[in-house]
Amino acid sequence: MTGMAKNIFIVLGLATVAFAGYYMYTTQGSSVLNTDNNEAVMQNMLSNTQVFIQRRQELSRIDIGSATALFEDERFLSLVTYTDEVAEQPVGRGDPFAETGFLNNTTR
């Protein structure tokens, strides 16, 4: 790479860093919450929290113990599977560093 190209890349890099810094500096002040909108946001959060608490209480009242009776039913226990068992296959090689038994013509 020539000296001129290096200088151009350095100047472009510095300009990019300067622009990113300026952008972050100017957007930092806009992240402060607006006090007029705070009350509406707070009320929305409180109502959503109340709905969450109500739904959690409803779910905690559900008894799952009686729902498992289905699995003890005679009709469920009499079901038969018609799948074939998969035969055990050897996995991998005994010695992964041993020769493979064929020549690789692409690398020599």
C-alpha positions as CSV (number, residue, x, y, z in Angstrom):
1,M,0.0,0.0,0.0
2,T,1.4,3.4,-0.9
3,G,1.9,6.2,1.5
4,M,-0.9,8.2,-0.1
5,A,-3.4,5.4,0.5
6,K,-2.4,5.0,4.1
7,N,-2.9,8.7,4.7
8,I,-6.3,8.6,3.1
9,F,-7.4,5.6,5.3
10,I,-6.1,7.3,8.5
11,V,-7.9,10.6,7.7
12,L,-11.2,8.6,6.9
13,G,-10.8,6.7,10.1
14,L,-10.3,9.8,12.2
15,A,-13.2,11.5,10.5
16,T,-15.4,8.5,11.3
17,V,-14.4,8.4,15.0
18,A,-14.9,12.2,15.2
19,F,-18.4,11.9,13.7
20,A,-19.3,9.0,16.0
21,G,-18.2,11.0,19.0
22,Y,-20.1,14.1,18.0
23,Y,-23.2,12.0,17.3
24,M,-23.0,10.3,20.7
25,Y,-22.4,13.7,22.5
26,T,-25.4,15.4,20.8
27,T,-27.8,12.5,21.5
28,Q,-26.8,12.2,25.1
29,G,-28.9,15.2,26.1
30,S,-32.0,13.8,24.3
31,S,-32.1,10.7,26.5
32,V,-33.5,12.6,29.5
33,L,-37.2,11.7,30.0
34,N,-39.7,14.3,29.4
35,T,-41.5,15.3,32.7
36,D,-44.9,15.8,30.9
37,N,-44.9,12.3,29.6
38,N,-43.6,10.7,32.8
39,E,-47.0,10.4,34.5
40,A,-48.6,8.7,31.5
41,V,-45.7,6.3,31.2
42,M,-45.8,5.5,34.9
43,Q,-49.6,4.9,34.9
44,N,-49.2,2.6,31.9
45,M,-46.4,0.6,33.7
46,L,-48.5,0.3,36.8
47,S,-51.5,-0.9,34.9
48,N,-49.4,-3.5,33.0
49,T,-47.9,-4.6,36.4
50,Q,-51.3,-5.0,37.9
51,V,-52.5,-7.2,35.0
52,F,-49.4,-9.3,35.3
53,I,-50.0,-9.8,39.0
54,Q,-53.6,-10.8,38.4
55,R,-52.6,-13.3,35.8
56,R,-49.9,-14.8,37.9
57,Q,-52.4,-15.3,40.8
58,E,-54.8,-17.0,38.4
59,L,-52.1,-19.3,37.2
60,S,-50.9,-20.2,40.7
61,R,-54.5,-21.3,41.6
62,I,-54.5,-24.0,38.9
63,D,-54.0,-27.5,40.3
64,I,-52.0,-29.7,37.8
65,G,-52.3,-32.8,39.9
66,S,-55.7,-33.8,38.5
67,A,-54.6,-33.2,34.9
68,T,-52.1,-36.2,35.1
69,A,-55.0,-38.6,35.5
70,L,-55.1,-38.9,31.7
71,F,-51.8,-40.7,31.7
72,E,-53.1,-43.3,34.2
73,D,-56.2,-44.0,32.1
74,E,-56.4,-47.6,30.7
75,R,-57.0,-46.3,27.1
76,F,-53.7,-44.4,27.3
77,L,-51.8,-47.3,28.8
78,S,-53.0,-49.7,26.1
79,L,-51.5,-47.6,23.3
80,V,-48.9,-49.6,21.3
81,T,-45.9,-48.1,19.4
82,Y,-45.3,-49.4,15.9
83,T,-41.8,-47.9,15.4
84,D,-38.8,-50.0,14.5
85,E,-35.8,-49.9,16.7
86,V,-32.7,-48.3,15.2
87,A,-29.8,-50.6,15.0
88,E,-26.7,-49.5,16.8
89,Q,-24.1,-48.1,14.4
90,P,-20.4,-47.6,15.1
91,V,-19.6,-44.0,15.4
92,G,-16.3,-42.4,14.4
93,R,-12.9,-44.1,14.0
94,G,-10.9,-46.0,16.5
95,D,-7.8,-44.0,15.8
96,P,-8.6,-40.6,14.3
97,F,-4.9,-40.0,13.4
98,A,-4.6,-43.2,11.4
99,E,-4.4,-43.2,7.6
100,T,-7.8,-43.1,5.9
101,G,-6.9,-45.7,3.2
102,F,-7.3,-43.4,0.2
103,L,-5.0,-40.9,-1.4
104,N,-5.9,-37.2,-1.5
105,N,-4.7,-35.9,-4.9
106,T,-5.3,-32.3,-4.1
107,T,-2.6,-32.0,-1.4
108,R,0.8,-33.5,-1.6
